[in-house]
Amino acid sequence: MKRWILILALLVAALPARAEYRGERHANLDSLEQVVAAWTPEREAVASDDELQGLQGACVTLMRGYESINYKVSEFYARKARRLSHRLDRTYSEFDCTRYLGQGFYSRSEYDSALFYYNEALELVHQLELRRDRGDENYTDAVVADAQSIIYGTLGNLYNVMGDIPKAMDYYGQAGDIFEQFGWLESSSVLHYNMGETWLEQGDPDKAEPEYEKALAFAREAGDSLCMASAQKGLGRVCLSRKEPRKALAYFREADAYLSRHQNTELKEHMEVLEYIREAQELKEKQLIRLIVAMAAGAVVVLLLLLLWRRKRAKAAPKPVTTDITLSDREKEILALIAAGKTNKEIADLVFLSPETIKWHRRRLLAKFDVANTAELIHKASGCGLI
């Protein structure tokens, strides 16, 4: 889930330049409109700068007040406030009104028009830089950095939704450099969290992971538990995308530990984390089942292979040939000596018979086994298990 709105909320540093915009919710818009309507072009032409500043502040209040009620009326007062800011040479206010106009188009998905106003706001930031460099005491490094970080983050969001991820990341990176320079830790955490979300939605968890880790590091340094929970949730989602439910559960449970203590203020966030915990547990159980099935299947395969090997070995082993040949003890003795390679004379000496008698026994054995020579005799006798 993208959290670009969080960037816009946290990019704003607590600077005096913003103080004039903080009372619109408590203002009576109808009464204020009547006051502004009384200002004719002729009256504006002769008004002092102090009077015009009051008018500009009223227009800004109406701009903010009508923001969620009637965007056309809100834009009307934004343009009027922008014109007055330009006339009063209040570059930061002009920048703020210009960016506000771009935000209106952005919220209605009219991105080309939004980009037009954002680029004009970017040009006004360059003017702020020039005024700072000239030593204008109203435009300190912090004021300029505030405007820079806002427009860089805003342009990053726009290019993000337009699908130009390299440009989005470039502007996010510029905003991040400013946050780190001024120690705006919460803003840094949210920015890197959103960068992680972007990469994860692009299907690139390897690029998302280091962004979430940076978000977690900044959140811990700032002591912001909600930012920590968001970063841990992001890291858990990276682990889920890699099918690592154990690691994912560790991150999700850390996020849940904080959110469980803040259910009233972060209920939606907590419900998301609980859903991810359920998803990770289901994946863990499925992997365990698949492991058990795989081990069982492996055992079956090993058993089958063993049985086949034994069967093959049994088939390959020579089987004794059944025979009805009967031999006397003397014939068995002489047959064994023949198989041992003894000559007739050697056998005769060993069994105390004449060589002629041994020849007679040899011919008789050849006849009994129905073979033509000694080699066939030995082979057939071995097959019958007689030697």
C-alpha positions in Angstrom: 0.0 0.0 0.0 1.5 3.3 -1.0 1.9 6.0 1.6 2.7 9.1 -0.5 0.3 11.2 1.6 2.6 10.6 4.6 5.5 12.2 2.8 3.4 15.3 2.2 2.4 15.4 5.8 5.9 15.0 7.2 7.9 17.0 4.7 6.6 20.2 6.4 9.1 21.4 9.0 7.8 23.6 11.9 8.9 26.9 10.5 7.5 30.4 11.2 6.7 30.8 7.5 3.8 28.4 8.1 2.2 30.1 11.1 -0.2 32.2 9.0 -1.9 29.1 7.6 -3.0 27.4 10.8 -6.3 29.0 11.8 -8.5 28.2 8.9 -10.6 25.5 10.6 -11.7 27.9 13.2 -12.5 30.8 10.9 -16.0 31.8 9.8 -15.5 31.4 6.1 -18.7 33.3 5.1 -17.6 36.3 7.2 -14.1 36.2 5.9 -15.3 36.0 2.3 -17.4 39.1 2.8 -14.2 40.9 4.1 -12.2 39.7 1.1 -15.0 40.6 -1.4 -14.9 44.2 -0.1 -11.5 44.6 -1.6 -12.0 46.1 -5.0 -9.1 46.4 -7.5 -9.0 50.1 -6.8 -8.7 49.5 -3.1 -5.9 47.0 -3.7 -4.0 49.5 -5.9 -3.7 52.0 -3.1 -3.3 49.6 -0.1 -0.2 49.5 2.0 1.9 46.4 2.2 0.6 45.6 5.7 -3.0 45.8 4.4 -2.2 43.5 1.5 -0.4 41.0 3.7 -3.6 40.8 5.8 -5.6 40.3 2.6 -3.2 37.6 1.4 -3.4 35.8 4.8 -7.3 35.9 4.5 -7.1 34.4 1.0 -4.8 31.6 2.3 -7.2 30.9 5.1 -10.1 30.7 2.6 -8.0 28.5 0.4 -7.3 26.0 3.2 -10.8 26.3 4.6 -12.5 25.4 1.3 -10.0 22.6 0.5 -12.3 19.8 1.4 -15.6 21.6 0.7 -15.3 23.2 -2.7 -12.1 22.8 -4.6 -13.1 25.4 -7.2 -13.6 28.0 -4.6 -10.4 26.9 -2.9 -8.4 27.2 -6.1 -9.9 30.7 -6.7 -8.5 31.9 -3.4 -5.2 30.1 -4.0 -4.7 32.0 -7.2 -5.6 35.3 -5.5 -3.2 34.6 -2.6 -0.5 33.6 -5.1 -1.0 36.9 -7.0 -0.8 38.9 -3.8 2.3 37.0 -2.7 4.0 37.8 -6.0 3.1 41.5 -5.6 4.4 41.6 -2.0 7.6 39.8 -3.1 6.9 37.0 -0.6 8.5 34.2 -2.6 7.9 31.4 0.0 4.2 32.2 0.1 4.0 32.3 -3.6 5.8 29.0 -3.8 3.4 27.5 -1.2 0.3 28.7 -3.1 1.7 27.5 -6.5 2.4 24.0 -5.1 -1.1 24.0 -3.5 -2.6 24.6 -7.0 -0.6 21.6 -8.3 -1.8 19.5 -5.4 -5.4 20.1 -6.4 -4.8 18.8 -9.9 -2.7 15.9 -8.5 -5.6 14.9 -6.2 -7.9 14.8 -9.3 -5.4 12.7 -11.2 -4.8 15.6 -13.7 -1.1 14.9 -13.7 0.0 17.1 -16.6 -1.6 20.2 -15.0 -0.1 19.2 -11.7 3.3 19.0 -13.2 3.0 22.5 -14.7 2.4 24.0 -11.3 5.0 21.8 -9.6 7.6 23.0 -12.1 6.6 26.6 -11.4 7.0 25.9 -7.7 10.4 24.4 -8.4 11.4 27.6 -10.2 10.3 29.7 -7.2 12.5 27.5 -5.0 15.4 28.5 -7.2 14.5 32.1 -6.5 14.5 31.3 -2.8 18.0 29.9 -3.1 19.1 33.1 -4.8 17.6 35.3 -2.1 19.3 33.1 0.6 22.6 33.4 -1.3 22.2 37.2 -1.4 21.9 37.2 2.4 18.2 37.9 2.7 17.5 37.3 6.4 14.0 36.0 5.7 15.3 33.1 3.7 17.6 31.1 5.9 19.1 27.7 5.0 16.3 26.0 7.0 13.5 27.9 5.2 15.0 27.2 1.7 15.7 23.5 2.7 12.0 23.2 3.8 10.8 24.4 0.4 13.3 22.2 -1.4 12.4 19.1 0.4 8.7 19.7 -0.1 8.9 20.2 -3.8 11.3 17.3 -4.3 9.1 15.0 -2.4 6.0 16.3 -4.2 7.6 15.8 -7.6 8.8 12.3 -6.5 5.2 11.4 -5.7 4.0 12.7 -9.1 6.5 10.8 -11.1 5.8 7.8 -9.0 2.1 7.6 -9.9 3.0 8.5 -13.5 5.2 5.4 -13.6 8.5 7.1 -14.1 10.3 5.4 -11.2 13.8 6.5 -11.9 12.8 10.2 -11.8 10.7 9.6 -8.7 13.6 8.0 -7.0 15.9 10.8 -8.0 13.6 13.5 -6.4 13.1 11.3 -3.4 16.9 11.0 -3.0 17.3 14.8 -3.2 14.6 15.2 -0.5 16.3 12.5 1.6 19.7 14.3 1.4 18.0 17.5 2.9 16.3 15.5 5.6 19.6 14.0 6.7 21.4 17.3 6.5 19.0 18.9 8.9 18.3 15.9 11.1 14.6 15.6 10.2 14.6 11.9 11.3 10.8 11.2 11.1 10.6 12.6 7.6 13.7 10.5 6.6 12.0 7.4 7.9 8.8 8.0 6.1 10.6 8.9 2.9 12.6 5.7 2.9 9.5 3.7 3.8 7.7 5.0 0.8 10.7 4.3 -1.4 10.6 0.7 -0.1 6.9 0.5 -0.9 7.5 1.7 -4.4 10.2 -0.8 -5.1 8.2 -3.6 -3.6 5.2 -2.7 -5.7 7.5 -2.8 -8.7 8.3 -6.4 -7.8 11.9 -5.7 -6.7 12.3 -6.8 -3.0 16.1 -6.5 -3.3 15.8 -2.8 -3.8 13.0 -2.4 -1.3 14.8 -4.1 1.6 17.6 -1.5 2.1 15.1 1.3 2.0 13.0 -0.3 4.7 16.1 -0.9 6.8 17.0 2.8 6.5 13.5 3.7 7.5 13.8 1.5 10.5 17.2 3.0 11.5 15.9 6.6 11.3 12.7 5.7 13.2 14.8 4.1 16.0 17.1 7.1 16.2 14.0 9.4 16.3 12.3 7.2 18.9 9.2 7.1 16.7 7.4 3.8 17.3 4.8 4.2 14.6 7.5 4.7 12.0 9.3 1.7 13.4 6.2 -0.4 13.1 5.7 0.7 9.5 9.3 -0.2 8.6 9.1 -3.6 10.3 5.9 -4.3 8.4 7.7 -3.4 5.1 10.6 -5.8 6.0 8.1 -8.5 6.8 6.4 -8.0 3.4 9.9 -8.4 1.7 10.3 -11.7 3.5 6.9 -12.8 2.5 7.7 -12.1 -1.1 10.7 -14.3 -0.8 8.7 -17.1 0.8 10.5 -16.7 4.2 7.6 -16.8 6.7 9.7 -17.3 9.8 11.6 -14.1 9.2 8.4 -12.3 8.2 6.7 -13.3 11.4 9.5 -11.9 13.5 9.1 -8.5 11.8 5.3 -8.5 11.9 5.3 -9.5 15.6 7.6 -6.6 16.4 5.2 -4.2 14.6 2.2 -5.8 16.4 3.9 -5.3 19.8 3.7 -1.5 19.3 0.4 -1.3 17.5 -1.3 -3.5 20.1 -0.7 -0.7 22.6 -2.2 1.9 20.3 -5.2 0.3 18.8 -7.4 3.4 19.1 -5.1 5.6 17.0 -3.7 3.0 14.6 -6.5 0.5 14.2 -6.2 0.2 10.4 -2.5 -0.2 10.5 -2.8 -2.9 13.2 -5.4 -4.8 11.2 -3.0 -4.9 8.2 -0.2 -6.3 10.3 -2.5 -8.9 11.8 -3.6 -9.9 8.3 0.1 -10.3 7.3 0.7 -12.4 10.4 -2.1 -14.7 9.4 -0.7 -14.9 5.8 2.8 -15.7 7.1 1.5 -18.4 9.4 -0.4 -20.0 6.6 2.6 -20.0 4.4 4.7 -21.5 7.2 2.2 -24.3 7.7 2.0 -25.0 4.0 5.8 -25.1 3.7 5.9 -27.6 6.7 3.3 -29.8 5.1 5.2 -29.7 1.8 8.4 -30.6 3.6 6.8 -33.6 5.3 5.2 -34.8 2.0 8.6 -34.3 0.3 10.4 -36.3 2.9 7.8 -39.1 2.8 7.9 -39.1 -1.0 11.7 -39.3 -0.8 11.6 -42.2 1.6 9.2 -44.0 -0.7 11.5 -43.4 -3.7 14.5 -44.6 -1.7 12.6 -47.8 -0.7 11.5 -48.5 -4.3 15.0 -48.0 -5.6 16.4 -50.4 -3.0 13.8 -53.0 -3.9 14.5 -52.6 -7.6 18.3 -52.9 -6.9 17.8 -56.0 -4.9 15.5 -57.5 -7.6 18.1 -56.6 -10.3 20.9 -58.1 -8.3 18.9 -61.3 -7.7 18.2 -61.6 -11.4 21.9 -61.1 -12.2 23.1 -63.7 -9.7 23.8 -67.2 -11.3 21.3 -69.8 -10.4 22.3 -73.4 -9.7 21.2 -75.7 -12.6 19.1 -78.6 -11.4 20.6 -81.9 -12.4 20.1 -85.6 -11.8 23.8 -86.4 -12.2 25.1 -88.4 -9.3 28.8 -88.7 -8.5 30.7 -91.0 -6.3 32.9 -89.6 -3.6 36.0 -90.6 -5.7 34.5 -88.8 -8.8 33.8 -85.7 -6.7 37.3 -85.7 -5.4 38.8 -86.1 -8.9 36.4 -83.5 -10.4 37.5 -81.0 -7.8 41.2 -81.6 -8.6 40.4 -81.2 -12.4 38.7 -77.9 -11.6 41.8 -76.9 -9.7 43.8 -77.4 -12.9 45.7 -80.5 -11.9 47.1 -82.9 -14.6 46.3 -86.6 -14.7 49.7 -87.5 -13.3 49.4 -84.9 -10.4 45.9 -86.2 -9.6 47.2 -89.8 -9.7 49.9 -89.0 -7.2 47.5 -87.2 -4.9 44.8 -89.9 -4.8 47.3 -92.8 -5.0 45.9 -94.1 -8.3 47.6 -94.8 -11.7 47.4 -92.1 -14.4 45.5 -94.6 -16.6 42.8 -94.8 -13.9 42.6 -91.0 -13.7 42.2 -90.9 -17.5 39.3 -93.4 -17.1 37.6 -91.3 -14.4 38.1 -88.1 -16.6 36.4 -89.8 -19.6 33.6 -91.1 -17.4 33.0 -87.5 -16.0 32.9 -86.1 -19.5 30.3 -88.7 -20.4 28.2 -88.1 -17.3 28.0 -84.4 -17.9 27.7 -84.9 -21.7 30.5 -82.5 -22.6 33.4 -82.6 -25.0 36.3 -81.2 -23.0 37.6 -80.3 -19.6 36.6 -76.6 -19.9 33.0 -77.5 -20.6 33.1 -80.0 -17.8 34.2 -77.5 -15.3 31.6 -74.9 -16.5 28.7 -77.3 -16.3 29.7 -78.8 -13.0 30.0 -75.3 -11.6 26.6 -74.4 -12.8 25.2 -77.5 -11.2 26.8 -76.6 -7.9 28.9 -79.6 -7.8 32.2 -77.7 -7.6 
